[in-house]
Amino acid sequence: MGKSKDKSLDEILSRSVAEKILLVEKIWDDIKDSSIGEEPTIEEAKFLKKRLAEYKQNPTKVKDWQDVKASYLNKK
């Protein structure tokens, strides 16, 4: 990495955990938005079908992202 990239990474790593999580969410949203329309691989499709079947067998055994995130942030 170049010096400017190292400086940017150091700046990111010096942020609080909450700020890092928000940054990761923004990056994830950007990746998600840029990959719209791509077909899943065979392995991904199999994984998704398996996860959907597991969910249908026990739909109450899940947590949504907001609950997971709040739980993590409240532990601090």
ZICOR-V159063 format. One record per residue. N is the residue number from 1. RES is the residue in one letter. PHI is phi in whole degrees, 0 to 359 (NA if undefined). OMEGA is omega in radians with two decimals (* if undefined). D_CENTER is the distance of its C-alpha to the mean C-alpha in Angstrom with 1 decimal. Layout:
# ZICOR-V159063
N;RES;PHI;OMEGA;D_CENTER + N;RES;PHI;OMEGA;D_CENTER
This chain:
# ZICOR-V159063
1;M;NA;3.08;24.5 + 2;G;280;-3.10;26.9 + 3;K;298;-3.12;27.8 + 4;S;292;3.10;26.0 + 5;K;292;3.10;22.7 + 6;D;298;3.14;23.4 + 7;K;295;3.12;24.2 + 8;S;296;3.12;21.0 + 9;L;296;3.11;18.9 + 10;D;299;3.11;21.3 + 11;E;297;3.13;20.8 + 12;I;296;-3.10;17.0 + 13;L;293;3.13;17.5 + 14;S;277;-3.13;20.2 + 15;R;285;3.11;18.2 + 16;S;290;3.13;17.5 + 17;V;299;3.14;14.4 + 18;A;300;3.12;13.9 + 19;E;295;3.12;14.3 + 20;K;296;3.13;11.9 + 21;I;297;3.11;9.0 + 22;L;298;3.11;10.3 + 23;L;295;3.11;10.5 + 24;V;298;3.10;7.0 + 25;E;299;3.12;6.3 + 26;K;296;3.11;9.4 + 27;I;296;3.13;8.7 + 28;W;300;3.12;5.8 + 29;D;300;3.12;8.5 + 30;D;295;3.11;11.1 + 31;I;296;-3.14;10.1 + 32;K;300;-3.12;9.8 + 33;D;295;-3.11;13.1 + 34;S;280;-3.09;14.7 + 35;S;254;3.13;14.3 + 36;I;299;3.12;15.8 + 37;G;97;3.10;18.8 + 38;E;282;3.11;18.0 + 39;E;279;3.08;19.2 + 40;P;291;3.06;17.3 + 41;T;289;3.10;19.1 + 42;I;300;-3.14;21.4 + 43;E;296;3.12;19.3 + 44;E;296;3.13;16.2 + 45;A;297;3.10;18.6 + 46;K;297;3.13;20.1 + 47;F;299;-3.14;16.9 + 48;L;297;3.10;16.1 + 49;K;296;3.12;19.7 + 50;K;296;3.14;19.7 + 51;R;296;3.11;16.8 + 52;L;295;3.11;18.6 + 53;A;297;3.10;21.8 + 54;E;298;3.12;20.5 + 55;Y;297;-3.12;19.3 + 56;K;296;3.11;22.7 + 57;Q;288;-3.10;24.5 + 58;N;212;-3.06;23.0 + 59;P;291;3.13;21.1 + 60;T;272;-3.09;21.4 + 61;K;265;3.13;19.4 + 62;V;226;3.04;16.0 + 63;K;231;3.08;14.1 + 64;D;276;-3.04;12.2 + 65;W;302;-3.11;9.1 + 66;Q;299;3.11;11.8 + 67;D;293;3.12;13.8 + 68;V;298;-3.13;11.4 + 69;K;298;-3.14;10.6 + 70;A;298;3.13;14.4 + 71;S;299;-3.14;15.5 + 72;Y;295;-3.08;13.8 + 73;L;293;3.13;15.2 + 74;N;284;-3.14;18.5 + 75;K;285;-3.09;19.0 + 76;K;286;*;19.7
